[in-house]
Amino acid sequence: MNSIQKIDFVLTPAHGRSFGVDARLIRSGQAKPVVIFVHGFKGFKDWGHFNLLADYFAQQEFVFIKLNLSHNGTTLDSEDLTDMEAFGQNNFSIELEDLRTLIDYLFRSPNDLPPEEVNLDKLYLIGHSRGGGLVILKAAEEPRVKAVAGWAPISDLAMRWPEQVLTDWQKNGVHYIYNSRINQDMPLYYQLVEDFRANHSRLDIPSVVTRLKQPLFIIHAEDDETLPVSMAHELKANQPATEVIILPAGGHTFGGKHPFPETTLPPAAQFVADQTITFFRKL
């Protein structure tokens, strides 16, 4: 079997902050479906077992592309969360622009990817956690996307902080969240709230998903400790055509962690990958 080829490149959206992307594929001379994978909040493209996932999809004859959202806290020189100022300046509109930049780039027949290996008539999105909500929003406004998969996706981006937190946030201009993995408080500037309110109709997942034309697949674990499994049921209620699988166990990351020293996927993540591949292949 031919070996997996990894292709790294950098894109720069209109907002000016560049971000890293990598694609994985096995050259066969035949055009393959393309999957774009979007990480979640406090995540990044090389988190935990994501590289193993990318390799597995490549072995299953997909072109698997994952990106660092431009303001996720990574830099072009660091694959971990080191740029707290960028993290604080992130918002949902920026993330949608990042994803549009990547999709536009793919359709410009870039030199980075061998054109004979890429079938953009089968362009699919996968998002984990908040990234799952993001790919639903992007697909709803992007007809070039043919199907969407949400892995433990958020069902609503609405600000659920207590009113006093929002009042203090507006007064101070910043709200901090603690990241136990890196033992650091991470800033969220109030512009995040302002962006959501200014673009509510575009960012309102419960409303947007009702208009989604592409097939939607959701997989969620019953024991998710971060986003309750009820979110999968909410999305299904708003878009009845959604295909949903509920795992009895697996947690929010389906057995993944960072760092992830193992060389094989966690069983739950393997199941998620296989079910997602089955979904895409049916289309």
N, C-alpha and C positions, 0 to 999 in steps of 0.2 A: 504493500500500500504506500502511496506517496505520502510524504510528510506534510504536516500542517505548516502553512506559510503564515507568518504574522507580519502585517504591514502597519506601520505607525505613521500618522500624519497629524498635522496641526491645522486648525481652522480658526478664522477670525471673524466673528459676527460684526454687524453694524455698530454694536455698542463698544467694540474695540478690545475687549478682553479675550485673548486667544485661549483655546482649550485643546487638549490632546484627545486623539481618537486612535483606536486600533481595530483592525479587521483581521479575521482568521478564516482561512479556507484551505481546502486541498485542491490543487489544480488537477482538473480532469478534462479540460477542453469543452465542458458542457456548462451551460448557464444554470445557475443555482438560485433558489429563493434567498432573499436578503433579509436578515433580522437585525434591527437596531435595538440594543438593550440600554435602558435608562435606569441608573441607580436611584436610590432613595435619599431621604434626608440624612445628613451626616455620613453619606456613603460616597463611594468613588469607584471608578471603573475597575480597579485592580483589588478591590476589597475582597478579603476572605477567599471563597472558592469560585469567584467570578471568572478567573482565567481557566479553571477546569471546565466550567460551563461552556465557555467560548470554544474550547478545544472539542468538547463533546458535540456541540452543534456542528462544528466543521466536519467532524468525522461522520455525521449524519447527512452530509451533503447540503449544508447551508453555508452562506457567507454570513458570519456573525460579527457584527460591528458594535462596539461599545464606546461611549464617550464619557469624559469628565464634564459635567455641566460646568460652565465657565466660572461660576461663582460658588462652587461647592467647597472651597477652602484649599484645594490643591493648587499647585503651580506647574508650569512646564518642567520645572526642575525637581519637583517633589510629588510623589504619588500619595502622600498622606496629607492630613488636614493641618496645614501650617499657616495659611494666609487668613487670619481671622477678620481682617478688614474686608476682604472680598466676600467672605461668608456672610458678614453682616449686611452687605449691600445686595445680597441676592433677593430676587422676588420671582413670582410665578411667570410674569411676562418675559423676564429675561430667559428663564428656562425654556419657554416655548420658542423664543427666538433662536436659542442655541440649537434646538431640535430642527427647526426650519432650515437653519444654516447648513446642517449636515445633510438633510434631505435634498435641498437645492444642489449641494455639491455633488451628490451621487448622480443626479440627473444631468449634470454638465459633462458626463463621460470623463471623469478625472483620470489623470495619468497614474495615480497611485494604485488603482485597482485594475486588474486585467479584464477588459470588457467582455471577453468571451466566457468569463466565469460568472457573470453577474446577470441575473434576471430581475429587473426592476418592475416587471409586471406582477411580481410576487414579492412586494415589499411589506414586511410585517414589523410591528412594534411589540416589544416586551418591556414592561416597567415593573420594578419592585417597589412596594410601599408607596411613598409619595410619588415615585416615578411611575407607579401604576395609574395614579390619577392623572399625571401629566400626559401619558400616552393616550388616554381616553380623550382628553381635551384636544390634543394635537390631531388625532385621527378624525375627530368631528369636523375639523376645518381643513383637512388635507386629503383630498380624494385620491392622491397617489398612494396612500396607505391602504392596503387591501384587507388587513385583519389586525386585531389587537389582543394581546394577552396581558392580564394583570396578575402579578404574583403578590398576594397579600396586599391588594391595592387600597389606598385610602378612598373613601366614598364621598368625601366632602372636604374642601379646603377651607371652609368657613372658620373664622377665628373663634375658637371655643374657650379662650382665656376668660377668667372672671373679669367683671367690669372694672374692678379696682386695679387689676394688672394692666388692662388696656389704658386706664387713666394715667397710671404711673409711667407706662411705656411712652405714651404721648408726651407727658411732661418731661421725662428724662431723655427721650429720643432713642433709647436703647433698652432692650430686654435681654437678659442673659439666660442661656440654658447650659446645663452642665453635661459634659461628655466624659463619662467615667473611663472610657477606654484610653483617652489621651490625658485624663486628669486636668481638664481645662474648662473654664467658662467660655462659651462661644456667644458672640453678640448677634442679636437680631435688631437691626435698626427699624424705626417706626415706618420707614418707607414701605416695608413689606405689607403692613396693614393698609396703608394708603393705596398701594398698587392693587391690592385685592378689591378694595371698595370701589376704586375708579374703573376697574375692569370686571365687575362682578358678573355680568351676563356672559362674558367669555370664560370665566373661571369657575362658574357654578356647575360642578360636576353633576349633582342630582338632576339639573335641568338639561345640561348638554348631553348626558348619556341617553336621554329619551329620544334624541334626534340622531343618535349614532347609526350610520348606515352599514358600517362594516361589521362582520362577525366579531363577537367579543367572547373571550374565554377568561374565566377567573378561577384561580385556585388559592385556597386559604386554609390555614390550619386551625382546628378547633381550639388549640391551646396557645394561639398567638398572644404573646404577652405585651405587644405594642399596639396593634390595631385589632380591635375585637372582630371576631368572625361575623358579627352582625353586619359589618360593612359589606361583606360579599352578598348577603341577603338584601341589603338596601339597593345595591346596584342591580341585582336581579329583579327586584320589584319595579325599579325605574326603567329597566330595559329587559322585558320578559324573554327576549330571544337569546339572552346571554346563556352560555354553557358554563355551569359552575360545578366544581369539585371541591368538597370539604374533606380535608385530611383529619383523622383523629388526633394526630400529633405531628410535630415538626417545628413548632415555634414560628416566630416571625421571619426568621432567615432560613427555615427548612434545614436546620442542622449546621448551617455555616457559621463561622466566626472569623475574627481577624486578630492576629494572623491565623492562617489555615495551613498547617504544615503537611497535612496528609496529601497523598497523590491521587486519591480517588474521591469522587463526589460522596457527600453524605447520602444515606439511603433516601431520605425525604427529598433532597434536592434532585437526586437521580429520578425519582418518581415524577417530580414537577417537570423536569426537562422532557421526559418521555411523553407525558400527557400533553405538553405544549406542542411537541413535534407531531404527535398524532393529530392534534387539532389543526395545525397548519397544513398537514398533508392531505386532509380531507377536503380542503378548499379547491 
